[in-house]
Amino acid sequence: MEINQSLEQIQNFKGKYPKQLWYLFFSEMWERFSFYGMRGMLYYFMVHQLFMKDTDANLQYGATQAWVYAFTFIGGLFADKIFGFRKSLFWGGLLMILGSFILAYDPKQFFFLGVSFTIVGTGFFKPNISSMVGKLYNDKDNRRDAGFSLFYAGVNLGALIGGYICIAVGKGEMFSKLIPDNLRWNFAFGFAAFVMIISLLTFTQTQKSLGEIGLSPLTHLDSKKRKLYEWLTYIGSILIIPIIIVMVSNTKYTDYFMYAIGPIAIIYLMYEMRNFSVSQNKKLVAAVIFMLFSVVFWAFFEQSGGSLSAFAADNLNNTVAGIQLDPNGVNNSANSLFVIVFAALVGMVWLWMAKRKIEPNTMIKFGLAFLFLAGGFWIFYYTKFFADASGKTSLDLFTVGWFIITFGELCLSPIGMSAMTKLSPQKTQAVIMGMWFLASAYGQYFAGLLGANIAEASENASNLDKLIVYADGYKQLGLYALIAGVLLIAISPLIKKLMQEVK
């Protein structure tokens, strides 16, 4: 492993991908196993172990995920101003490990405590590893989108394994002969803790290859003052845990938070913009527009953890292509499998098109994302025409829906992360990446509200009637996604002017 390389040496790599991308790939892969494994269990665990109503569980799921992604903005801010990417990532990983161990010890009694540790930890970890990926490329390198697509495959490899294994272990669909029934959920959450340790070890053993990327922004201060700021951040992130517990367990407080954090983030960005040129500020405006549309995308996409989780548990058969599989596991992991298979291919398509100067700009890619999203939700809607009298329908067709949506995600999520690093000045890259994930927080929040409305409409209905209500709701979401996609493509020339030389 080469160490002590300069930033210029790292960025002047040969071939399609820098070697450092692979190290970050594997660290992120294991972290996403932990995160998506836990995420895939939340709704089911709340309904079947904590005995919440479907409506309340949807709201609780949306609130929990909203806090996870909202904290990425805060984590990005502290990384930019105090920690640097690396130390922020390490501290976040430690908090995630602690949260997972708390849940593994007693998930029922300490559910909100463990989840709150994970929320704060993810906030410090997630935006900064993505920012480091962006630093591996210079501003004019057209290999960046392909790099983020490969990195995104790592995200989804972890999500595939964790998303299926954790929920299947918790439900007793895997390792049931090895794990006593009363410890199934302890082991399921314990898997998340174990792989997070692997993620952190992967990063610490390879970080020397990153050269100066991610080091502290406070190197100009004397050691005592720098350590004081760092220790205050450590202590503050622990002291905020009880507040997070209250906010997450009472969704009305999450409502108040979401009303405030977005405007505060925009005001803070406007404050930072006074230090930048007109050209830089135009790019930041374009970045904010991408964020706003991403809110809509994730509000629909993240039905996967809420209403689609209920749909999978109650209304889907348990076979795909004749193979018996847990429908909740398929709902959690099918999308990730398709991303792994097609992410590198899509990235290569962008490179092929770029060489021929026919690659669509970022706004067109976002528009295509919504068109694929619309197609997938229309497939979910059409599952109702294959239902039997008991309200069970085709898991095969449901999986096809996720196959289509996957291409929408590949047109938006890795492209969006790449765009944030290209559109933001260096001094605000972690904050902008945090705001990108803050947009995801709003998507998660609205996903919970949408899922709760669907659940409320189907309350006390028969299983067949419940299927019809859910399917009709997905039809409406498909229509709205179609409208958003057409609108994005229509306004793409205007956004292209704001982006200037950035494609």
GIRA-V253221 format. One record per helix or strand. SS is the DSSP state (helix for helix, strand for strand). FROM is the first residue (numbers start at 1). TO is the last residue. Records with the same first field share a line. If there is no record, write none. Layout:
# GIRA-V253221
SS = FROM-TO ; FROM-TO
This chain:
# GIRA-V253221
helix = 7-11 ; 19-48 ; 54-83 ; 85-105 ; 111-135 ; 144-171 ; 181-210 ; 223-239 ; 241-249 ; 251-273 ; 278-305 ; 307-315 ; 327-355 ; 362-386 ; 395-423 ; 426-457 ; 463-499
strand = 316-316 ; 319-320 ; 323-324 ; 393-393
